[in-house]
Amino acid sequence: MARFMRMFFLVEASLAGLCYAVVAIAMISDVFAREFFNYSIYGVQRAAVLFVIATAYFGLGLATAQNQHLRPRFADGWTPQRYHPVVARIGDLLSAIAFATMGYFSFMM
């Protein structure tokens, strides 16, 4: 399972990098076309926004997987040390629910 999760992380990171590269190439090509040919490429700005959103979602998943996301630390001392693994699993469950909800609404739109 650990190997699968590493491979999944690498695939997700690669997709995030690819989305970011698509955004950069799309915007550079649109600016180039406007500056040199006085013509804007139809739909490229909307596609770039969608790829930025995809990159943000990939980045959110990657940060959560590495436990590097921003979180409030004021409540860290509310539970005894022995309950920290349980609290961590509850946090993982809440993250899974949040990602599933975002995924559901993204497919509904």
C-alpha positions, 0 to 999 in steps of 0.5 A, a space after each residue: 500500500 505504501 508503494 501505491 501511495 508513493 506512486 499515486 503521489 508522483 502521478 498527482 504531482 506530475 499532473 499538477 506540474 503538467 497543468 501548471 505548464 499548460 497554463 504557462 504555455 496557454 497564456 504565453 501563446 495568447 499574449 504572443 498572438 495578441 502582440 504580434 498578430 493582433 489576434 487573441 486565441 479563442 477560449 485560451 483564457 478560460 481554459 487557463 483558468 480551469 487549469 489553474 483551478 485543477 492545479 490548485 486542487 492537485 496542490 491541495 491534495 499534495 499538501 494534505 498528503 505530506 501534512 504540509 497544509 496550513 492549519 490552525 495550531 491553537 487547538 493542538 493541546 486540547 487533547 492528551 498525547 495518547 489521543 493524537 493518532 485518533 485526532 489525526 485520523 479524524 482529520 484525515 476523515 474530514 479531509 476525505 469528506 471535503 475532497 469528496 464533496 468538492 469532487 461531487 460538485 465539480 462533476 455536477 457542474 
